[in-house]
C-alpha cells in the first residue's frame, strides 16, 4: 500500500492523493482491524464502531441510476447495515449529487477542507510548545494512554496495528500526562495526517502544532514530499501557518430521520 512516493504538485494529482489516502486508511483500518468494509462498483462504506471511521464514501453513480442507488443506500441505512453519513468530495458523481441527496431527505451538516503541503516548503519553526513531549506510540502501555485521549478510538482495534509500517501514532505529554494525539498514514505516495487532537483544557498552548510538526518531519525523513489532511475549523489555521493549502471541501450528508447515535448503539 505504500507504493512509490509522489513528487507531483499539480492540483489534479493533489486532489486525487488527498482522496486516495483517506479512502486507503478507511480500508486499511477495516481490513487490518477486523472491521466491516463494503466495496461496490459505485460506492463503498466502512464500519469500525465504536471506533472511527464510520462513513459511506466514494459515491460515483451513473446519472440514470442515481435514484435507484440512493434508495438502496437509504434502505441499508435504515437496516443499520450502512452508516448514516455520506461523504461527498470533488470526485463524487453526478456533479449534483448533493442536490439529489437533499431531494431524498438528506441534509448536509458538515464541511471539512481537504488540504495538502509540499514538505520541502513547510515552516517547521511555527509556534509550538517547547514543554510538550512528542512520542511515537510503539508499545501497549503507550497505546492505552493514546486511546484514552478523547473518544472514538478503541484499544482492541489499534492494538492490531502497532506493527504496521504505514501507520504511525503520536502522543503529546505534559508532565507525564498524555494530553494530545495524532496519526500519520503512508499510502498513495503521500503522508496523510489524521486525528490531531488536544484535550480542551490544554489547547492554545502550541501542543496541536507540535503534534502536527513531528509527524511531518518524520515523513520528510522517510523521503515523502507531499502531506495531505482534512482539517477541522480549529486545525485549519494551524495547518495554514505551517504551509498547507486548501484544495476542495468534503461535505458530510445525513438522513434527517436517522440519528448517528442510534446506528452506533446497534
QUISULTA-V680575 format. One record per helix or strand of 3 or more residues. SS is the DSSP state (helix for helix, strand for strand). FROM is the first residue (numbers start at 0). LEN is the number of residues. Records with the same first field share a line. If there is no record, write none. Layout:
SS=FROM-LEN  FROM-LEN
This chain:
helix=10-23  62-16  96-7  118-3  139-8  154-7  199-3  206-15  232-10  259-6
strand=35-4  43-4  53-4  85-3  105-13  132-4  166-8  176-11  189-9  225-6  244-11
